[in-house]
Amino acid sequence: MLKQLQLLRDLQVLDTEKKSVEKKRQAGLNEQQVLKSELDRQQQMVDSLAGEIGKLDAEKTELVNAMALEKQNIERSEGRLPQIKTQKEYVAVLKEVDTAKKLAKELQLKIDAKNDALTSLTADKSEKDEELAKSSEQAESRCTEIDASLVSVNDKLAEMQRQRDILLEDLPKSLRKRYELLMSRRAGVAVVEASGGACLGCHMHLPPQMFNSLFIVNEIQSCPHCNRLLYVTTPD
C-alpha cells in the first residue's frame, strides 16, 4: 500500500510538472497565433487601401474618358463655326461649346479631387506596406524562435507521457480510474498532503482519528471534504 501511495505521489508530481510544460507550450502557440492575427489585420488594411485605390483609379479613368469626349465635342463644335451661315445656328453652337466647356471644367475638378485622394491613399498604403513588411520580418523571426523552443518542449512532453504511462501501469485499475477522475474534477490536483490535522487541498480539518491513521498507511484514504487522495510526510 505504501508503494501505491508513493506511485500516486510521483504521478502527481509528474502531472503537475507536465501541466506546467503544457502551459508553456500553449503560451508559445498562443503567441504565434497573436502574431499571425496581427499580420492578418495589417494585411487586411493594406488590401482595403489597395481596393480603395483601385476603385478611385477606375472612377478617375471614367472621368478622364468623359473629359476626352467633351474635348472632342468642343473641337467638333468649334470646327463647325466657320461653316455656319445663320445667326440662330451660330448662337446654338456657341451655347453647345459653352456647355461642353463648363462640363469639362467640372470634370477636371473631379479628376483633380480623385488625384488628391489617390495621392493620399497611395502614400498611406506605402506606409502600411512598410509596416507590414517590418512586422512580417519580426513575426517570422519570433515564430522561428518559438518553433525551435517547442521542439524541446514537445520532446520533454513525450518523455513525461512515457513516464506517466509507466506509473499508471503499476497502479491497480480501480486506483488509476480514481486518480484520473480526481484529476479532471479537481483542477489537476488529485493527491495532496495532510498536515496539522487538515487537508492541504481544500484546507478543511480532518477527523483526528482519520488524520492519525494516515501515518500507518493501511489503505489509500481520501479527504471527506474534497475527495483528494491523502498522504502525510513523516519526519526523517
N, C-alpha and C positions, 0 to 999 in steps of 0.2 A: 504493500500500500504506500509505503514511504517512497518507493521508486516511482510509482504512478504520480504521486504528488509532485515529485521533482521534475518529472516529464512535463506535467502541466505548467509548472513554474517556468521551465525552459522554453516551453511553447509560447507562453505569454510574453516572455522577454523577446523572443524572436519575432512574434507578431507585432509587438509594439515598435520594434526597430524597423520591421518590414513596412509598417504603416507610415513611418517617418520617411523612409526611402521612396515609397509610392507617392507621398505628398510632394517630395522634391521633384520626382519625375513629372507629376501633374503640373507643378508650377512651371517647369520648363516648357511643357506642351502648351500651357495657357499663355505663356509669354510669346511663344511663336504665333499663336492664334491672334493675339492682340496686335502683333507686328503686321501680320497678314491683313487684318481688318483695317488697320490704319493705311496700309498701302492701297487697299481696295477703295477706301474713302478718297484718298488723294487721286487715284486713277479715275474715279467717277467724276471728280471735279474737273480734271483735265479733259475727259471725254465730253462732259457737259459744255465746257468752253469751246471745244472743237465743234460740237454740234451747233452752238450759237453762231460761231464764226462762219460755218458752212451755210447756215440759214441766211445770215446777213449778206454773205457773198453772193448767194443766189438772188436775193432781193436787189442787191446793187446791180447785178448783171441785167435783171429785168428793167431797172431804171435806165441803165446805160443804153440798152437796146431801144427803149422808148424815146430817149433823148436823141439817138441817132435817127430814129424815124421822124421826129419833129424837125430836126435839122434838114432832112431831105424834103419834108413838106415846105419848109421856109424857102429853101433853094428853088424848089419847083415853082412855088407861088411867085417868088421874086423874079424868076426867069420868064414868067408869063406876062409881067407888067408891060414890057416894051411892045408886046403884041396886042395889048388891049386897045380897043377903039372907042368904047363908050365909057362915059364918066361913071355910070352906075356900076358897071362891071369892075372898073378900076378901084372904086371905093370898096367893093365887096372883097376883092383880092387883098387889098391893103388890110382889111379887117381880119382876113384869114391869117395873114402874115403876123399881125399884131397878136392875135390869139395864140398862134403857134409859138411865138417868142415868149409870151407870158408863161405858157405851159412849159416851155424849155427851161425857163428861169426857175420855175417851181421844181422841175425835175432835177435841176442842178443843185438846188438847195437840199433836196432829199438825198442826192448822191453824196454831197458833202457831209451830211449827217451820218450816212452809212459809213463813209470813210473814217470819220471821227470815232464812231463806235467800234469799227474794225480795228483801228489803231489801238484803242484802249483794251479791247478784248485780246488782241494778239499779244500785247505787252503782258497782260495778266496771265495768259496761257504760257508764255515763255517763262515767266517767274515760277508758275506752278510746275512746269516741266522740269525746271532745275531742282525744285524742292523734291519732286517725285524721284528724280534720278539720285539725289543725295540720300533720301530716305531708303530707296531700294538698295543702295550700296551698303548702308548701315544695317538694314534689316537682314540682308543676305549674310553679312559678316557675323551678326549676332546669332542668327539661326544656325549657322555652321558651328559656332561655339557650343550652342545648346545641343545640337546633334552629336557632337563629339563627347560631351559630358553624359548624354543619355546612353551612349554605348556602354560605358562602365556601369551606369545605374541599372540598365536592363540586365547586364551580366550578373550584377550583385543580386537583383531581384530573383533571377533564375536560380542562383545558388541558394538563396534563402528559401525559395519554394521547395527546392530539393530537400533541404534540411527539415523543413516543416513536414513534408510528406513522411520522412523517416520517423520523426517524433510522433506523428499521428498514428502511424502504422503500429507503433509499440504500445499504444493505448487500447484498452478494451473498446469495442464498438459503441457500447452504451455511453461510456465516459466521453468518447470522441464526439458523439452527437450532442451530448450535454454541453460540452465545451463550445462547439460551433454555434449552438443555439444561443448561448450566453454572449458570444462574440457579436452576433448580429443584433441582439436585443440590448446590449449594454455598452454600445459605442466602442466596441473593440477591446473591452476590459472584462475578462471572464474570471481571472484568477487574481486575488488580492490578499494582501497581508492583513492579519488581525493583530492589533497592538493596543495595549492599555484597556483591554476589555471591549474594544469596538472594532467594527469592520471599517477598514480604511477606504473601501469602495464607496459606501454610502454614509459613512461616519455615524452609523447608528450603533448603540450599545448592544452587546450580545448578552444573552443569559450567562451568568457567571459559570455555571456548570458546563455549559457548552464551550465557553472560552477555554476553560481549563482542560477540557477533553481534547482540544486541538493539539496539545503538546504530546499526546500519546500516539496520535495518528493510527487509529484502528480502522478508520474509514475516511473517505473524502467527504467533508462537510460543506454545507452551503450556508451563506448568511440568510437568516429567516426574513430579512427585510428586502434585500436586493437579489438574492439567489446566487450571488457570485460564489465561486469556489474559494475556500479559505485556507490559509496556511499561517503558521507563526514562525518567527525567527528565534531560534534558541541561542543563548549565549555560548560562545566557544569554550 
